[in-house]
Amino acid sequence: MAVTWTPRDPAAIASSGSNRRILLISLVLGLLAALLLWRLLASTQAKTVQVNTVPVVVAKQDIPARTTITAGMLDVKQVPKGVRLGSAFTDTKAAVGQVARVQVNAGEQVLSDRVAASVRDLDFAAQVPAGMRAASITVAEVVTNGGLIEPGDEVDVVGVFEVQGGAAANGASFAKDAGGTVKHFAAVTVLTDVKVLAVAQRSDDGVSSKTSTKAQPDAKSVTLAVTPDDAQKLFLADQMGTLRLSLHKLGEHDAPQLNPVPNTLPAIGGGGNSQAQPGQTQPGGATQ
């Protein structure tokens, strides 16, 4: 039996070779794309692993102020090193048994400066600076700078006193009594750069009975941190006249030497704080 061989069409052979080349190029490009994707994923995973984390104690639930902290209220989480606050606990054992000074919300880091060793340490007496005394004076809204003075502020205490036996300064004094006799007053800076510990029943750390942070225009008392000597001066001045508070700018602790200002037109209208003149009567009846 004779076998007949038919030659293939050269065009068909060329077309088949071209398809193979295209298939081979596609396969190579696919492998290259897969390799690049793998390297990208590996690089991303390596960067994720390199993030440094540290343990931090957080509140598992809301912890009200003045509450003794138990282990069930706490949890430990791993957070990036830069997220952990400087005073945050890293071990629940150190936080258990402490008393919250203020409320700690669920999820918040538990900070060592927001807790105390016992409830007794939260009492107001613990807020008085060492060597100082907490002295309270009676005030009214106008006395406390419009009700805007807050615990932690620095103030000057200015007293307005009636001066006995003062000279009539050419009839220029403002005040007279019912009989027409001129009354003499003087404004005197009693204390300077004094820290306010509490306004009414609210102190700086919020552990008092009134924890509102709003101004208290009807506050009836202000408690100041003073030395024992200054406490005596303050109480005596409170008895002798009317005390008012002058608020410092935040961070300014200047204590200028101020002279008494009498209730005369030259002193008040001329800028006040001139040097006391010889023969001028001072608060309490003393004469220079």
Backbone bond lengths (Angstrom), bond angles and torsions (degrees), N, CA, C in turn:
res aa  C-N    CA-C-N  psi(-1)  N-CA   C-N-CA  omega(-1)  CA-C   N-CA-C  phi
1 M - - - 1.469 - - 1.510 108.62 -
2 A 1.287 114.67 128.77 1.470 119.33 -177.01 1.509 110.91 -84.93
3 V 1.353 118.26 136.77 1.473 124.35 178.07 1.510 108.83 -102.99
4 T 1.313 113.29 130.47 1.479 118.50 -178.33 1.519 109.36 -103.29
5 W 1.304 120.82 125.78 1.486 125.42 178.09 1.501 109.79 -102.85
6 T 1.331 113.07 126.93 1.464 118.21 -178.74 1.531 108.75 -109.93
7 P 1.276 119.08 118.98 1.486 120.34 -179.35 1.536 111.50 -62.47
8 R 1.394 117.40 142.61 1.480 122.30 179.02 1.511 110.25 -76.23
9 D 1.286 113.30 153.54 1.460 119.39 -179.76 1.531 108.80 -72.15
10 P 1.326 118.26 123.43 1.483 120.35 179.74 1.518 113.09 -55.75
11 A 1.320 118.17 -33.41 1.476 121.34 -179.36 1.527 110.80 -66.43
12 A 1.352 114.56 -38.04 1.470 118.18 179.67 1.518 110.78 -68.65
13 I 1.352 115.01 -37.70 1.461 118.49 178.79 1.533 110.33 -64.16
14 A 1.288 116.41 -42.48 1.482 120.42 179.77 1.520 111.25 -64.18
15 S 1.327 117.00 -39.27 1.474 120.98 -179.89 1.520 110.97 -65.95
16 S 1.311 117.57 -38.61 1.463 121.69 179.06 1.519 111.04 -65.74
17 G 1.326 117.54 -41.41 1.466 120.79 178.44 1.515 111.97 -65.09
18 S 1.309 116.27 -36.79 1.476 119.84 178.68 1.511 110.95 -65.79
19 N 1.324 117.20 -41.89 1.480 120.25 178.65 1.522 111.23 -61.85
20 R 1.338 115.97 -38.76 1.468 119.17 179.36 1.533 111.37 -64.62
21 R 1.325 114.72 -39.55 1.473 118.15 179.23 1.536 111.03 -64.93
22 I 1.323 115.13 -42.51 1.474 119.32 178.64 1.520 110.07 -62.24
23 L 1.346 116.88 -42.69 1.464 120.54 179.10 1.516 111.06 -62.73
24 L 1.335 116.11 -40.86 1.463 120.17 -179.63 1.523 111.30 -66.37
25 I 1.334 116.69 -41.91 1.484 120.53 178.49 1.525 110.28 -63.75
26 S 1.331 116.58 -41.67 1.468 120.53 179.18 1.520 111.04 -62.16
27 L 1.329 116.18 -40.97 1.457 120.77 179.39 1.522 110.84 -63.87
28 V 1.326 116.53 -42.58 1.466 120.28 179.55 1.526 111.19 -64.80
29 L 1.342 116.43 -43.53 1.470 119.91 178.76 1.528 111.32 -63.74
30 G 1.347 116.36 -38.00 1.470 119.19 178.22 1.512 111.72 -63.81
31 L 1.331 116.14 -43.00 1.467 119.92 178.49 1.526 110.98 -64.05
32 L 1.347 115.73 -39.08 1.467 119.20 179.08 1.522 111.54 -64.94
33 A 1.325 117.34 -41.29 1.470 121.57 177.73 1.522 111.10 -63.67
34 A 1.325 116.87 -41.10 1.465 120.73 178.49 1.519 111.04 -63.93
35 L 1.350 115.45 -40.59 1.460 119.26 178.73 1.526 111.71 -63.99
36 L 1.343 117.09 -42.65 1.479 120.45 178.97 1.529 111.18 -64.81
37 L 1.337 117.92 -40.49 1.463 121.42 178.23 1.516 111.19 -63.48
38 W 1.328 116.39 -40.88 1.472 120.49 179.35 1.525 110.58 -63.21
39 R 1.328 116.96 -43.03 1.469 120.31 179.43 1.522 111.38 -65.30
40 L 1.340 117.02 -37.46 1.459 120.14 178.54 1.523 111.59 -64.70
41 L 1.327 116.52 -44.91 1.474 120.58 178.66 1.520 111.08 -64.98
42 A 1.317 117.50 -39.90 1.464 120.78 179.25 1.514 110.88 -64.64
43 S 1.349 116.92 -38.99 1.463 120.64 179.00 1.517 111.54 -66.22
44 T 1.337 117.20 -41.37 1.469 121.76 178.87 1.514 110.80 -63.67
45 Q 1.315 117.38 -43.56 1.466 120.87 178.90 1.519 111.47 -64.10
46 A 1.322 117.29 -36.97 1.473 120.76 179.74 1.515 110.51 -65.22
47 K 1.354 115.96 -40.86 1.462 119.13 179.08 1.515 111.34 -65.71
48 T 1.329 117.72 -38.50 1.458 121.51 179.55 1.520 110.96 -63.97
49 V 1.276 117.43 -39.97 1.462 121.75 -178.94 1.527 111.39 -67.48
50 Q 1.346 117.04 -28.95 1.451 121.04 -175.11 1.524 114.16 -77.94
51 V 1.365 120.15 -7.18 1.464 123.01 178.91 1.526 109.19 -67.31
52 N 1.341 116.76 124.23 1.465 121.38 -179.82 1.518 109.76 -82.12
53 T 1.307 116.99 126.46 1.462 122.10 178.06 1.523 109.93 -118.23
54 V 1.324 115.27 154.70 1.467 121.73 178.95 1.525 108.57 -134.97
55 P 1.334 118.19 153.78 1.467 119.92 178.05 1.523 110.68 -78.12
56 V 1.302 116.23 144.99 1.463 121.43 176.39 1.526 108.63 -144.76
57 V 1.331 115.61 140.75 1.463 121.31 179.69 1.523 108.92 -85.10
58 V 1.326 117.27 127.63 1.461 122.53 178.29 1.522 108.88 -124.40
59 A 1.328 115.17 159.59 1.463 120.34 178.57 1.522 109.34 -79.38
60 K 1.316 116.70 127.05 1.456 121.44 178.07 1.523 110.34 -77.09
61 Q 1.337 116.74 -21.33 1.461 123.20 -178.70 1.520 108.08 -147.76
62 D 1.309 117.53 171.90 1.456 120.77 174.57 1.529 109.16 -66.08
63 I 1.331 116.17 129.85 1.464 121.02 178.35 1.526 107.55 -112.87
64 P 1.340 118.86 107.28 1.467 120.69 -177.42 1.528 111.32 -64.80
65 A 1.329 115.79 159.17 1.460 121.27 176.59 1.525 109.85 -61.51
66 R 1.331 115.80 147.74 1.469 123.92 178.39 1.531 111.89 66.55
67 T 1.336 117.35 23.79 1.464 121.91 178.24 1.521 109.39 -103.15
68 T 1.344 116.27 134.84 1.460 120.47 175.77 1.527 108.81 -75.55
69 I 1.311 116.42 126.92 1.459 122.30 -174.22 1.527 110.79 -80.02
70 T 1.335 116.78 131.33 1.463 122.85 177.30 1.533 109.19 -112.74
71 A 1.329 115.77 166.28 1.462 120.54 -178.64 1.520 111.65 -62.36
72 G 1.342 116.84 -32.57 1.458 120.17 -179.17 1.516 113.86 -69.00
73 M 1.310 117.54 -15.31 1.465 121.22 179.62 1.520 112.59 -87.46
74 L 1.341 116.37 -6.17 1.459 120.23 -170.42 1.519 112.42 -118.80
75 D 1.312 114.22 158.40 1.458 121.49 174.31 1.526 107.40 -146.27
76 V 1.324 116.71 159.13 1.464 121.60 177.58 1.513 108.64 -116.59
77 K 1.320 115.87 128.18 1.456 121.36 178.67 1.514 110.40 -124.00
78 Q 1.319 114.86 151.43 1.456 121.38 174.34 1.529 108.11 -92.18
79 V 1.308 116.09 122.78 1.459 120.84 -179.18 1.522 108.89 -128.87
80 P 1.323 117.81 156.60 1.467 119.40 174.71 1.527 110.94 -55.64
81 K 1.320 115.52 144.97 1.457 120.45 -174.53 1.519 112.32 -55.07
82 G 1.322 118.05 -36.72 1.458 121.04 -178.65 1.509 114.10 -73.82
83 V 1.333 117.48 -14.09 1.466 121.47 -178.99 1.526 111.55 -84.84
84 R 1.321 117.32 -28.99 1.466 120.45 -178.23 1.516 110.55 -66.71
85 L 1.352 116.62 129.17 1.453 122.02 176.61 1.528 109.93 -75.15
86 G 1.328 115.27 150.93 1.464 119.79 -172.38 1.517 114.50 -59.91
87 S 1.336 118.19 -35.77 1.465 120.39 -176.85 1.525 113.29 -98.79
88 A 1.333 117.73 12.97 1.465 121.17 -178.74 1.530 110.97 -73.80
89 F 1.332 115.95 141.22 1.467 120.91 175.27 1.530 108.87 -70.34
90 T 1.328 115.59 147.34 1.462 120.78 175.91 1.525 111.63 -112.15
91 D 1.329 117.18 -6.69 1.468 122.25 -178.89 1.521 108.18 -137.56
92 T 1.316 117.68 130.21 1.462 121.10 -178.17 1.522 112.07 -63.69
93 K 1.331 117.47 -27.91 1.469 119.84 -178.73 1.524 111.45 -60.13
94 A 1.334 116.91 -34.87 1.462 120.38 -179.04 1.522 111.74 -73.34
95 A 1.330 117.58 -24.98 1.469 121.08 -177.02 1.522 112.95 -91.87
96 V 1.318 116.94 -28.28 1.470 120.51 -178.39 1.523 109.92 -63.68
97 G 1.333 116.39 133.05 1.458 121.54 -179.54 1.514 113.28 94.62
98 Q 1.338 117.71 -15.64 1.453 120.96 176.24 1.532 109.38 -73.87
99 V 1.336 116.32 160.62 1.464 121.67 -179.90 1.531 108.58 -113.90
100 A 1.318 116.14 129.38 1.464 120.92 -178.13 1.530 110.33 -70.09
101 R 1.330 116.65 126.00 1.469 120.87 175.37 1.528 110.75 -72.04
102 V 1.322 115.65 -41.28 1.466 122.59 178.61 1.522 107.71 -131.52
103 Q 1.323 116.40 168.67 1.462 119.18 -179.46 1.523 110.47 -66.52
104 V 1.338 115.11 137.37 1.463 122.48 174.38 1.519 106.92 -111.52
105 N 1.319 117.01 118.51 1.458 121.27 -176.61 1.531 111.05 -78.84
106 A 1.310 115.52 154.57 1.468 121.32 179.54 1.524 109.92 -56.98
107 G 1.332 115.96 133.10 1.461 121.13 -179.65 1.515 114.04 91.04
108 E 1.331 118.15 -13.78 1.457 121.16 179.84 1.528 110.95 -77.03
109 Q 1.316 115.46 149.99 1.456 120.16 173.54 1.529 108.92 -70.68
110 V 1.319 116.58 140.50 1.463 121.89 179.19 1.527 107.52 -89.80
111 L 1.325 116.31 118.63 1.457 122.09 -173.39 1.523 110.94 -104.68
112 S 1.319 116.01 141.67 1.464 120.66 -177.69 1.522 112.34 -66.63
113 D 1.345 117.87 -28.38 1.460 119.13 -179.50 1.520 112.87 -84.84
114 R 1.329 116.98 4.05 1.465 120.38 177.01 1.525 111.73 -113.36
115 V 1.333 115.55 13.16 1.458 120.52 176.87 1.518 108.72 -131.39
116 A 1.321 115.57 163.49 1.464 121.96 177.57 1.517 108.50 -131.23
117 A 1.326 115.48 161.60 1.462 119.78 -177.13 1.523 112.18 -69.63
118 S 1.337 117.58 -29.59 1.462 121.00 -178.70 1.520 109.00 -154.71
119 V 1.338 115.51 165.60 1.462 120.90 177.55 1.519 110.51 -61.17
120 R 1.332 116.75 -34.54 1.460 120.20 -178.82 1.527 111.40 -61.28
121 D 1.324 116.21 -32.79 1.463 119.95 179.70 1.518 112.68 -69.67
122 L 1.338 116.74 -12.56 1.457 120.03 178.76 1.515 112.60 -88.42
123 D 1.324 118.11 -9.94 1.452 120.64 -179.48 1.518 110.29 -61.04
124 F 1.318 115.49 156.69 1.464 120.49 -174.99 1.521 112.18 -60.73
125 A 1.327 117.12 -33.63 1.462 119.88 -178.47 1.521 111.69 -59.04
126 A 1.325 116.53 -28.20 1.463 119.27 -179.85 1.526 111.92 -71.97
127 Q 1.338 117.71 -14.37 1.455 121.02 -178.97 1.531 113.04 -88.68
128 V 1.331 117.35 -8.28 1.463 120.44 -179.81 1.529 109.00 -76.22
129 P 1.342 118.44 126.51 1.471 120.61 -179.93 1.518 111.67 -59.27
130 A 1.317 116.63 150.64 1.463 121.59 -179.82 1.528 110.27 -59.01
131 G 1.342 115.58 135.06 1.455 120.93 178.26 1.509 114.44 80.71
132 M 1.322 117.52 -1.38 1.463 121.49 -178.05 1.523 110.22 -109.32
133 R 1.321 115.20 173.13 1.457 122.43 176.76 1.520 109.29 -127.77
134 A 1.320 116.45 147.79 1.459 121.21 174.30 1.518 107.97 -93.77
135 A 1.327 116.92 111.53 1.459 122.02 -176.91 1.519 108.96 -116.07
136 S 1.338 116.26 125.90 1.461 121.15 -178.51 1.516 110.38 -103.53
137 I 1.330 115.59 139.32 1.462 121.10 176.03 1.525 108.23 -124.60
138 T 1.316 115.33 149.93 1.454 121.07 178.56 1.520 109.35 -79.45
139 V 1.330 115.48 134.08 1.461 119.56 -177.68 1.519 109.61 -137.33
140 A 1.325 115.31 169.20 1.456 122.41 170.55 1.515 107.47 -125.39
141 E 1.326 117.69 175.81 1.463 121.17 -174.82 1.522 111.84 -55.95
142 V 1.321 117.37 -44.94 1.458 120.05 -177.74 1.520 111.72 -66.63
143 V 1.329 116.43 -27.03 1.457 120.87 -179.16 1.517 111.08 -70.81
144 T 1.314 117.43 -30.71 1.465 120.91 -174.83 1.527 112.45 -99.02
145 N 1.328 116.21 38.35 1.470 120.64 172.27 1.525 111.54 59.62
146 G 1.329 116.37 45.13 1.449 119.78 177.89 1.514 113.97 74.27
147 G 1.315 117.84 20.81 1.460 120.69 179.38 1.509 113.85 77.21
148 L 1.337 118.65 12.13 1.458 121.67 -175.31 1.521 113.59 -100.97
149 I 1.304 118.53 -2.89 1.457 120.45 176.60 1.525 108.84 -73.25
150 E 1.336 115.05 134.78 1.458 121.51 -175.83 1.526 110.28 -121.47
151 P 1.345 117.65 156.09 1.468 119.84 172.58 1.522 110.69 -55.85
152 G 1.328 116.04 136.21 1.457 121.20 -177.29 1.510 113.26 99.55
153 D 1.340 118.27 -16.19 1.462 121.42 178.13 1.519 110.84 -71.13
154 E 1.338 115.97 159.67 1.465 122.75 174.10 1.519 108.03 -108.53
155 V 1.327 116.75 133.26 1.460 120.92 -175.95 1.524 111.09 -136.23
156 D 1.331 115.78 162.00 1.458 123.01 166.01 1.519 107.22 -103.94
157 V 1.330 116.65 145.20 1.459 121.79 176.55 1.524 107.52 -102.73
158 V 1.324 115.90 117.53 1.467 121.88 -179.23 1.523 108.61 -113.09
159 G 1.340 116.53 127.46 1.454 121.44 178.86 1.514 111.93 -106.83
160 V 1.324 116.44 142.21 1.465 122.57 173.71 1.521 107.27 -111.69
161 F 1.344 115.89 115.97 1.468 121.48 -172.88 1.527 110.46 -121.90
162 E 1.343 115.33 147.51 1.468 119.96 171.92 1.523 108.42 -83.36
163 V 1.331 115.28 132.59 1.462 121.37 -177.95 1.519 108.42 -101.22
164 Q 1.327 116.90 125.01 1.453 121.78 -178.71 1.532 110.21 -88.40
165 G 1.359 116.11 136.61 1.471 120.95 173.54 1.499 114.18 75.45
166 G 1.342 119.06 21.54 1.453 120.98 -179.54 1.507 112.35 -75.26
167 A 1.311 116.16 154.03 1.463 120.84 178.25 1.519 109.78 -75.44
168 A 1.325 117.68 151.06 1.470 122.46 -174.83 1.516 113.07 -74.86
169 A 1.138 133.96 5.90 1.469 132.52 169.93 1.516 112.52 38.17
170 N 1.376 115.76 49.58 1.464 121.77 175.06 1.534 113.23 58.82
171 G 1.313 116.00 33.71 1.463 120.14 177.05 1.515 114.29 66.68
172 A 1.331 117.41 18.50 1.457 119.84 -175.61 1.517 113.05 -91.36
173 S 1.345 117.92 0.44 1.462 119.73 178.74 1.517 109.71 -74.07
174 F 1.326 115.89 145.77 1.456 120.58 -175.64 1.528 113.15 -76.90
175 A 1.333 117.97 -42.85 1.468 121.76 -167.76 1.518 112.27 -91.96
176 K 1.339 115.66 140.47 1.462 122.41 173.27 1.521 108.48 -136.49
177 D 1.354 115.59 151.61 1.451 118.42 177.35 1.521 109.43 -86.44
178 A 1.350 116.42 -173.45 1.459 120.80 -176.13 1.524 112.40 -62.65
179 G 1.311 117.43 -28.60 1.456 120.74 -179.83 1.516 113.71 -87.19
180 G 1.326 117.44 2.92 1.458 120.27 179.16 1.515 114.30 88.67
181 T 1.310 117.28 1.84 1.462 120.35 178.88 1.522 110.36 -76.64
182 V 1.316 114.52 134.10 1.461 119.18 -179.28 1.526 110.28 -66.09
183 K 1.343 115.46 133.70 1.464 120.37 176.52 1.522 107.89 -106.00
184 H 1.305 116.30 137.00 1.455 121.79 -175.73 1.529 110.12 -109.74
185 F 1.334 115.21 130.00 1.459 122.26 178.29 1.522 108.91 -125.70
186 A 1.310 114.49 161.13 1.469 119.93 174.44 1.522 108.89 -144.78
187 A 1.321 114.96 140.40 1.467 121.06 174.16 1.526 108.03 -97.68
188 V 1.324 116.43 126.37 1.457 122.04 -174.96 1.529 109.04 -129.84
189 T 1.330 116.76 131.44 1.468 120.43 172.78 1.520 108.37 -78.01
190 V 1.319 116.46 109.31 1.456 122.03 -175.06 1.531 111.10 -80.61
191 L 1.331 117.43 -47.19 1.464 122.46 -179.05 1.527 108.76 -137.99
192 T 1.318 116.24 149.03 1.464 120.85 179.04 1.528 110.31 -124.77
193 D 1.329 114.67 150.69 1.472 122.83 174.01 1.533 111.57 53.50
194 V 1.323 115.29 56.25 1.464 121.83 -178.37 1.523 108.83 -105.11
195 K 1.322 116.65 134.90 1.466 120.67 -179.43 1.516 110.87 -83.07
196 V 1.331 116.03 135.37 1.460 122.67 175.83 1.531 108.39 -84.85
197 L 1.315 116.83 120.11 1.468 121.50 178.16 1.524 112.15 -87.90
198 A 1.324 116.26 -37.03 1.463 119.29 -177.55 1.519 109.27 -155.18
199 V 1.327 115.01 149.30 1.461 122.92 171.90 1.518 106.29 -118.92
200 A 1.327 115.88 118.07 1.462 121.32 -171.40 1.523 108.60 57.21
201 Q 1.342 118.35 -121.28 1.463 121.02 -177.62 1.524 112.60 -103.80
202 R 1.330 118.09 14.64 1.459 120.54 -177.11 1.517 110.12 -111.78
203 S 1.333 116.12 124.44 1.456 121.14 179.45 1.516 110.04 -106.33
204 D 1.324 115.46 176.06 1.462 121.41 -172.03 1.518 113.38 -66.59
205 D 1.342 118.00 -31.11 1.473 119.04 -175.75 1.519 112.97 -94.88
206 G 1.348 116.78 3.15 1.451 119.70 174.20 1.510 115.28 74.64
207 V 1.337 119.54 16.12 1.462 119.59 -176.93 1.522 112.18 -94.04
208 S 1.337 117.77 -2.43 1.450 120.20 179.63 1.518 110.26 -77.29
209 S 1.313 115.04 -179.58 1.453 119.05 -173.69 1.519 112.59 -70.97
210 K 1.336 118.08 -27.04 1.460 121.31 178.52 1.516 108.22 -109.26
211 T 1.333 116.47 115.49 1.457 119.82 -174.17 1.518 112.90 -108.86
212 S 1.346 118.61 8.35 1.456 119.89 179.11 1.512 110.27 -65.27
213 T 1.345 115.74 141.73 1.461 120.49 178.95 1.523 111.59 -95.59
214 K 1.337 117.86 6.25 1.450 120.35 179.75 1.526 110.30 -79.67
215 A 1.341 115.00 160.30 1.459 120.02 176.76 1.520 109.44 -62.90
216 Q 1.329 116.35 151.64 1.456 121.82 -178.68 1.531 109.02 -119.92
217 P 1.335 117.38 82.21 1.464 119.48 -175.55 1.521 113.95 -65.79
218 D 1.338 117.47 -19.29 1.461 119.51 -179.90 1.528 111.87 -103.67
219 A 1.341 117.45 19.76 1.464 120.34 179.47 1.528 109.95 -61.45
220 K 1.330 116.48 142.42 1.457 120.88 -176.66 1.525 112.96 -110.43
221 S 1.315 118.41 -2.47 1.457 120.06 179.03 1.519 110.29 -153.36
222 V 1.333 114.87 152.26 1.464 122.09 174.13 1.518 106.79 -132.45
223 T 1.331 116.76 133.29 1.458 121.82 179.93 1.521 108.98 -106.93
224 L 1.338 115.92 128.24 1.458 122.49 -174.88 1.523 110.51 -117.19
225 A 1.315 116.50 151.12 1.467 122.02 174.87 1.524 108.15 -93.64
226 V 1.335 116.37 112.42 1.466 121.11 -176.36 1.522 109.76 -134.00
227 T 1.327 116.15 163.51 1.454 120.35 174.52 1.527 109.27 -74.05
228 P 1.314 118.90 162.50 1.464 119.94 178.25 1.530 112.54 -57.04
229 D 1.349 118.21 -39.71 1.469 120.50 177.63 1.516 111.32 -64.49
230 D 1.315 116.30 -44.09 1.463 119.67 -179.48 1.518 111.95 -67.56
231 A 1.334 117.19 -27.69 1.467 120.09 176.56 1.525 110.24 -62.11
232 Q 1.334 116.88 -40.73 1.464 119.99 177.51 1.525 111.32 -64.05
233 K 1.337 116.68 -44.48 1.464 120.30 178.47 1.528 110.75 -61.00
234 L 1.333 115.33 -41.75 1.457 119.91 -176.94 1.525 111.50 -64.43
235 F 1.332 117.06 -45.09 1.460 119.88 -178.92 1.533 111.29 -67.13
236 L 1.331 116.61 -38.06 1.454 119.59 178.07 1.523 110.80 -66.12
237 A 1.329 116.73 -43.00 1.461 120.55 178.66 1.521 110.98 -64.52
238 D 1.328 117.38 -36.23 1.459 121.38 177.95 1.522 111.10 -64.09
239 Q 1.337 115.95 -34.28 1.461 120.86 179.01 1.525 111.45 -74.74
240 M 1.325 117.27 -34.84 1.460 121.61 -173.61 1.524 113.70 -81.04
241 G 1.306 117.96 -32.24 1.462 119.11 -173.99 1.516 112.39 -153.40
242 T 1.327 114.92 -154.29 1.458 122.25 -179.81 1.523 109.32 -106.57
243 L 1.323 116.33 131.37 1.454 120.85 -179.34 1.521 110.36 -105.33
244 R 1.321 114.54 139.61 1.453 121.25 176.58 1.522 108.44 -131.24
245 L 1.325 116.44 156.79 1.462 121.72 -177.82 1.520 110.41 -112.88
246 S 1.314 116.09 132.99 1.457 123.21 178.01 1.528 108.28 -110.66
247 L 1.327 116.68 118.37 1.467 122.45 -171.87 1.523 111.77 -81.14
248 H 1.338 116.00 133.28 1.466 122.36 175.01 1.525 110.20 -80.47
249 K 1.329 116.63 152.94 1.462 121.34 167.58 1.525 107.90 -67.20
250 L 1.313 116.60 144.94 1.463 121.47 -177.86 1.527 110.37 -55.86
251 G 1.329 115.95 125.52 1.458 121.24 177.24 1.513 115.04 89.36
252 E 1.331 118.37 -9.27 1.461 120.71 178.97 1.527 109.51 -92.82
253 H 1.322 116.13 128.92 1.466 121.26 -177.73 1.530 110.86 -126.11
254 D 1.317 116.16 35.06 1.459 119.63 -179.97 1.527 109.97 -70.72
255 A 1.321 116.08 150.09 1.464 121.81 179.18 1.530 108.69 -139.01
256 P 1.343 117.32 72.08 1.464 119.82 -177.60 1.525 112.05 -67.67
257 Q 1.328 115.22 151.68 1.464 120.71 176.65 1.525 108.53 -84.73
258 L 1.316 117.32 110.21 1.467 122.49 -175.87 1.516 110.34 -109.88
259 N 1.319 116.13 141.66 1.458 122.01 177.04 1.521 110.13 -91.12
260 P 1.328 118.45 152.44 1.463 120.88 176.87 1.522 111.00 -59.46
261 V 1.324 116.41 147.06 1.464 122.11 177.29 1.521 108.51 -114.81
262 P 1.363 119.10 117.63 1.467 121.57 179.46 1.527 110.93 -81.82
263 N 1.327 116.10 165.43 1.460 120.13 -179.40 1.528 110.89 -86.96
264 T 1.316 115.62 62.85 1.458 121.64 176.03 1.522 108.67 -120.47
265 L 1.324 115.57 154.01 1.454 119.81 179.87 1.526 112.96 -60.00
266 P 1.339 119.70 -43.27 1.470 118.34 179.04 1.526 112.79 -61.15
267 A 1.347 116.54 -39.37 1.463 119.80 -176.79 1.517 111.80 -71.91
268 I 1.350 116.25 -43.46 1.466 119.61 -176.39 1.517 111.42 -81.23
269 G 1.323 116.77 -45.54 1.455 119.97 -178.46 1.507 113.52 -77.10
270 G 1.349 117.41 -21.37 1.454 120.09 -177.28 1.502 114.07 -96.07
271 G 1.306 118.06 13.23 1.465 119.88 175.99 1.510 113.45 105.70
272 G 1.357 117.74 -13.69 1.459 120.30 175.79 1.507 113.27 64.78
273 N 1.340 116.16 -177.44 1.462 123.67 175.81 1.514 113.63 54.50
274 S 1.353 117.03 28.21 1.456 118.62 171.00 1.510 108.61 -76.55
275 Q 1.317 117.24 163.03 1.455 120.42 -179.85 1.520 109.96 -63.61
276 A 1.319 116.43 138.86 1.462 120.50 177.69 1.515 109.52 -62.91
277 Q 1.345 116.15 131.28 1.459 121.51 -176.90 1.530 111.19 -86.52
278 P 1.327 117.59 152.15 1.467 120.25 176.55 1.521 110.27 -57.78
279 G 1.313 116.01 136.97 1.446 121.18 -179.96 1.515 113.26 89.47
280 Q 1.336 117.37 -9.38 1.463 120.23 178.85 1.518 109.90 -75.94
281 T 1.313 116.38 132.97 1.464 120.87 -177.93 1.516 110.00 -81.21
282 Q 1.321 116.34 134.17 1.452 123.54 179.07 1.517 110.07 -97.53
283 P 1.332 118.82 164.44 1.457 121.37 176.85 1.529 111.29 -52.56
284 G 1.345 114.57 132.69 1.452 119.07 179.57 1.514 112.32 94.99
285 G 1.366 117.96 -3.46 1.459 119.45 174.92 1.489 114.29 98.17
286 A 1.364 120.15 -2.76 1.458 121.48 179.88 1.514 109.76 -72.68
287 T 1.322 117.59 143.41 1.462 121.94 -179.17 1.509 109.12 -120.28
288 Q 1.359 115.23 135.21 1.457 119.01 177.60 1.523 110.02 -82.90
